[in-house]
Amino acid sequence: MIVSVSNIDVKAIDERGALHYFSTNRTGEFLLVYRKAGSISGQHYHTGKSPGKNPEEMLLVQGTLTMNWKNLKNNEIGTIEITAPSRVIIEPNIWHETIAITDIVFIELNSLVDGSEDTHRL
């Protein structure tokens, strides 16, 4: 698994909207991130030194994005389009960037400290 994308399960839908559910064993601070359509984020990789980035997990809760990635160990590259609601898992040593196709909202299951201790740019 380099970049894994899975749907966030639907529990119920009615005239008010939808209820989705997920579970995680992570605790502590998480990041709630808003990005405007056309914006580019990431353009980095993580070595896995920080537990919150080994692997990196995010929940795309609104919108659609394109994720470009490159495996730094074998130079394999890929692009994937992801639409909310989705759970995205990115393994260590995978350079990645996200391009917001629409306005997006996502939750990163890590803290700012996790990112600052284990974020590297090419």
Backbone as JSON, one array per atom type, in Angstrom:
{
  "sequence": "MIVSVSNIDVKAIDERGALHYFSTNRTGEFLLVYRKAGSISGQHYHTGKSPGKNPEEMLLVQGTLTMNWKNLKNNEIGTIEITAPSRVIIEPNIWHETIAITDIVFIELNSLVDGSEDTHRL",
  "N": [[0.85, -1.18, 0.0], [0.74, 2.1, -0.96], [-0.53, 4.65, -1.34], [-3.59, 4.7, 0.06], [-7.04, 4.68, -0.42], [-10.22, 4.86, 0.95], [-13.78, 4.53, 1.25], [-15.72, 6.39, 3.58], [-17.84, 4.91, 5.76], [-21.42, 4.93, 5.47], [-23.85, 5.52, 7.83], [-26.48, 6.41, 8.14], [-29.02, 8.02, 6.16], [-31.1, 10.75, 5.66], [-33.74, 13.23, 5.25], [-32.39, 15.38, 6.34], [-29.73, 15.03, 5.82], [-26.64, 13.23, 5.85], [-25.16, 10.63, 7.88], [-22.06, 9.57, 8.76], [-19.55, 7.15, 9.71], [-16.51, 6.26, 11.43], [-13.55, 4.66, 12.73], [-10.68, 5.05, 14.85], [-7.42, 4.52, 16.19], [-5.96, 6.57, 17.06], [-5.06, 9.37, 19.12], [-5.21, 12.6, 20.76], [-4.21, 15.86, 19.51], [-5.75, 16.9, 16.48], [-5.84, 18.04, 13.06], [-7.97, 20.35, 11.52], [-8.67, 21.23, 8.34], [-9.12, 23.69, 5.86], [-9.28, 24.27, 2.42], [-9.04, 26.21, -0.52], [-10.54, 25.93, -3.8], [-8.36, 25.01, -6.4], [-6.05, 25.45, -4.96], [-2.81, 24.33, -3.83], [-1.38, 21.88, -1.8], [0.84, 20.31, 0.58], [3.31, 18.73, -1.05], [5.5, 17.33, -0.08], [7.16, 14.83, 2.01], [7.1, 12.17, 4.48], [9.15, 10.51, 6.84], [8.33, 8.65, 8.65], [9.18, 8.81, 11.18], [7.78, 10.21, 13.12], [5.06, 9.17, 15.08], [2.45, 10.03, 14.38], [2.64, 10.41, 11.7], [3.09, 8.0, 10.58], [1.44, 5.6, 9.43], [0.61, 8.58, 7.48], [-2.6, 9.87, 8.0], [-5.66, 10.97, 6.69], [-8.91, 12.45, 6.65], [-11.03, 13.14, 4.2], [-13.57, 15.29, 4.17], [-15.19, 16.97, 2.76], [-15.68, 17.88, -0.61], [-13.55, 17.59, -3.58], [-10.4, 16.32, -4.59], [-7.21, 16.16, -6.25], [-4.6, 13.89, -5.9], [-1.19, 13.75, -6.23], [1.53, 11.54, -6.26], [4.74, 10.14, -5.3], [6.8, 7.37, -4.98], [9.57, 7.33, -3.07], [11.44, 5.36, -2.81], [11.44, 3.66, -5.04], [10.85, 5.21, -7.2], [8.34, 5.04, -8.4], [5.37, 6.55, -9.65], [2.2, 8.23, -9.26], [-1.24, 9.26, -9.72], [-4.24, 10.22, -8.23], [-7.74, 10.73, -8.04], [-9.79, 12.0, -5.54], [-12.79, 11.87, -3.8], [-14.92, 13.27, -1.36], [-17.01, 11.56, 1.02], [-13.98, 10.38, 2.21], [-11.35, 8.24, 3.4], [-7.91, 8.63, 3.65], [-4.79, 7.13, 3.42], [-1.37, 7.49, 3.72], [1.66, 6.12, 3.15], [4.97, 6.14, 4.78], [7.77, 7.84, 3.27], [6.65, 8.54, 0.86], [6.36, 10.92, -1.39], [4.04, 13.57, -1.68], [1.35, 15.54, -2.98], [-1.5, 17.66, -2.79], [-4.11, 18.8, -4.82], [-6.65, 20.98, -4.79], [-9.65, 20.41, -6.28], [-12.23, 21.28, -5.96], [-13.48, 23.53, -3.41], [-12.23, 22.28, -0.37], [-12.48, 20.29, 2.62], [-10.7, 18.82, 5.18], [-9.61, 16.45, 7.66], [-6.7, 15.98, 9.39], [-5.21, 13.27, 10.95], [-3.28, 13.85, 12.99], [-0.95, 15.91, 14.82], [0.25, 19.37, 14.75], [2.84, 19.29, 15.72], [3.64, 16.65, 15.14], [3.84, 16.87, 12.35], [5.77, 18.91, 12.06], [8.05, 17.71, 13.06], [8.56, 15.68, 11.28], [8.48, 16.27, 8.44], [9.46, 16.62, 5.16], [10.98, 18.16, 2.35], [11.55, 17.88, -1.15]],
  "CA": [[0.0, 0.0, 0.0], [1.47, 3.36, -1.04], [-1.61, 5.57, -0.98], [-4.82, 3.92, 0.15], [-8.25, 5.49, -0.29], [-11.42, 4.06, 1.21], [-14.97, 5.31, 1.58], [-16.14, 6.45, 4.98], [-19.12, 4.23, 5.73], [-22.65, 5.65, 5.74], [-24.7, 4.9, 8.85], [-27.87, 6.75, 7.88], [-29.3, 9.17, 5.31], [-32.5, 11.17, 5.67], [-33.95, 14.54, 4.65], [-31.45, 16.34, 6.93], [-28.38, 14.79, 5.31], [-26.08, 11.89, 6.05], [-24.34, 10.33, 9.05], [-20.99, 8.63, 8.42], [-18.8, 6.78, 10.9], [-15.18, 5.67, 11.25], [-12.86, 4.48, 14.0], [-9.24, 5.24, 14.79], [-6.75, 4.31, 17.48], [-5.16, 7.76, 17.33], [-5.6, 10.32, 20.09], [-4.47, 13.85, 20.82], [-4.65, 16.93, 18.64], [-5.89, 16.68, 15.05], [-5.92, 19.28, 12.29], [-9.11, 20.57, 10.65], [-8.06, 22.06, 7.3], [-9.95, 24.18, 4.77], [-8.48, 24.72, 1.28], [-9.84, 26.74, -1.62], [-10.39, 25.3, -5.1], [-7.16, 25.44, -7.12], [-4.87, 25.54, -4.09], [-1.93, 23.16, -3.78], [-0.85, 21.64, -0.45], [1.74, 19.17, 0.7], [4.59, 18.78, -1.77], [6.49, 16.87, 0.9], [7.04, 13.43, 2.42], [7.39, 11.89, 5.88], [9.96, 9.3, 6.95], [7.7, 7.73, 9.59], [9.8, 9.03, 12.5], [6.72, 10.65, 14.02], [3.95, 8.21, 15.04], [1.29, 10.6, 13.7], [2.9, 10.41, 10.26], [3.49, 6.65, 10.22], [1.35, 6.39, 8.22], [-0.22, 9.79, 7.54], [-4.01, 9.58, 7.74], [-6.54, 12.13, 6.61], [-10.3, 12.22, 6.31], [-11.58, 14.18, 3.33], [-14.97, 15.35, 4.57], [-15.97, 17.74, 1.79], [-15.02, 18.29, -1.84], [-12.79, 16.67, -4.43], [-9.01, 16.72, -4.8], [-6.29, 15.28, -6.96], [-3.36, 13.67, -5.16], [-0.05, 13.23, -6.97], [2.47, 10.93, -5.31], [5.93, 9.48, -5.83], [7.48, 6.51, -4.03], [10.97, 7.73, -3.1], [12.31, 4.18, -2.8], [11.56, 3.03, -6.36], [10.48, 6.24, -8.18], [6.99, 4.84, -8.94], [4.55, 7.73, -9.49], [0.78, 8.02, -9.5], [-2.2, 10.33, -9.5], [-5.55, 9.68, -7.88], [-8.76, 11.71, -7.71], [-10.46, 11.56, -4.32], [-14.01, 12.62, -3.49], [-15.43, 13.07, -0.01], [-16.18, 11.33, 2.21], [-12.98, 9.33, 2.03], [-10.2, 8.13, 4.3], [-6.7, 8.5, 2.84], [-3.62, 6.71, 4.2], [-0.15, 7.68, 2.93], [2.8, 5.47, 3.8], [6.21, 6.92, 4.83], [8.64, 7.94, 2.08], [5.84, 8.81, -0.33], [6.17, 12.36, -1.63], [2.66, 13.75, -2.09], [0.76, 16.88, -3.02], [-2.93, 17.66, -3.07], [-4.61, 19.93, -5.58], [-8.08, 21.06, -4.54], [-10.46, 20.61, -7.47], [-13.27, 22.14, -5.4], [-13.14, 23.84, -2.02], [-12.19, 21.02, 0.36], [-12.31, 20.27, 4.07], [-10.2, 17.52, 5.61], [-9.06, 16.32, 9.01], [-5.47, 15.18, 9.47], [-5.18, 12.58, 12.24], [-1.97, 14.11, 13.58], [-0.82, 17.28, 15.33], [1.27, 20.2, 14.1], [4.16, 18.82, 16.17], [3.96, 15.47, 14.32], [4.27, 17.33, 11.04], [7.02, 19.7, 12.1], [9.17, 16.82, 13.38], [8.76, 14.66, 10.25], [8.07, 16.73, 7.11], [10.66, 16.89, 4.36], [10.72, 18.59, 0.98], [12.59, 17.46, -2.11]],
  "C": [[0.89, 1.24, 0.0], [0.55, 4.48, -0.6], [-2.88, 4.75, -1.04], [-5.99, 4.87, 0.35], [-9.42, 4.55, -0.06], [-12.57, 4.99, 1.55], [-15.16, 5.32, 3.09], [-17.58, 5.97, 5.01], [-20.29, 5.15, 6.12], [-23.45, 4.87, 6.77], [-26.17, 5.16, 8.56], [-27.94, 7.97, 6.96], [-30.79, 9.47, 5.45], [-32.58, 12.58, 5.1], [-33.0, 15.62, 5.19], [-30.06, 16.21, 6.35], [-27.94, 13.38, 5.62], [-25.26, 11.83, 7.33], [-23.34, 9.26, 8.64], [-20.24, 8.28, 9.7], [-17.47, 6.14, 10.51], [-14.6, 5.45, 12.64], [-11.37, 4.69, 13.78], [-8.66, 4.96, 16.17], [-5.9, 5.51, 17.86], [-5.87, 8.67, 18.31], [-4.77, 11.6, 20.02], [-5.05, 14.89, 19.87], [-4.7, 16.48, 17.19], [-6.02, 18.03, 14.38], [-7.18, 19.28, 11.44], [-8.67, 21.61, 9.63], [-9.08, 22.41, 6.23], [-9.02, 24.66, 3.66], [-9.42, 25.16, 0.15], [-9.54, 25.99, -2.92], [-9.17, 25.89, -5.81], [-5.91, 25.51, -6.27], [-4.11, 24.22, -4.08], [-1.35, 23.06, -2.38], [0.08, 20.45, -0.48], [3.06, 19.45, 0.04], [5.74, 18.42, -0.84], [6.31, 15.37, 1.13], [7.39, 13.33, 3.89], [8.19, 10.58, 5.93], [9.33, 8.25, 7.86], [8.28, 7.87, 10.99], [8.75, 9.44, 13.54], [5.54, 9.68, 13.95], [2.72, 8.73, 14.3], [1.44, 10.66, 12.19], [3.33, 9.03, 9.76], [2.34, 5.66, 10.4], [0.59, 7.69, 8.47], [-1.65, 9.38, 7.2], [-4.79, 10.87, 7.69], [-7.94, 11.69, 6.21], [-10.76, 13.39, 5.46], [-13.08, 14.21, 3.59], [-15.83, 16.16, 3.62], [-15.11, 18.05, 0.58], [-14.3, 17.16, -2.57], [-11.39, 17.21, -4.62], [-8.32, 15.72, -5.7], [-5.06, 15.13, -6.09], [-2.33, 13.07, -6.12], [0.92, 12.67, -5.94], [3.64, 10.3, -6.05], [6.56, 8.67, -4.7], [8.97, 6.82, -4.13], [11.93, 6.56, -3.1], [12.48, 3.57, -4.18], [11.15, 3.95, -7.51], [9.14, 5.99, -8.88], [6.18, 6.11, -8.67], [3.09, 7.39, -9.77], [-0.02, 9.26, -9.23], [-3.54, 9.67, -9.2], [-6.49, 10.85, -7.58], [-9.56, 11.16, -6.54], [-11.64, 12.47, -4.04], [-14.48, 12.26, -2.1], [-16.74, 12.29, -0.04], [-15.25, 10.15, 2.0], [-11.9, 9.4, 3.09], [-8.98, 7.85, 3.43], [-5.54, 8.16, 3.76], [-2.41, 6.77, 3.28], [1.02, 7.11, 3.72], [4.02, 6.4, 3.86], [6.99, 6.82, 3.51], [7.87, 8.02, 0.77], [5.67, 10.32, -0.42], [4.74, 12.53, -2.14], [2.28, 15.22, -2.1], [-0.72, 16.72, -3.31], [-3.28, 18.94, -3.81], [-6.13, 19.92, -5.41], [-8.82, 21.34, -5.84], [-11.64, 21.52, -7.13], [-12.74, 22.66, -4.07], [-13.19, 22.51, -1.27], [-12.06, 21.28, 1.85], [-11.79, 18.87, 4.41], [-9.67, 17.6, 7.03], [-7.81, 15.46, 8.9], [-5.42, 14.59, 10.87], [-3.76, 12.63, 12.81], [-1.97, 15.56, 14.06], [0.17, 18.07, 14.5], [2.67, 19.74, 14.48], [4.58, 17.59, 15.37], [4.5, 15.9, 12.96], [5.59, 18.06, 11.07], [8.24, 18.82, 12.37], [9.48, 15.83, 12.24], [8.15, 15.09, 8.91], [9.3, 17.16, 6.37], [10.25, 17.26, 2.94], [11.87, 18.12, 0.08], [13.4, 18.67, -2.55]]
}
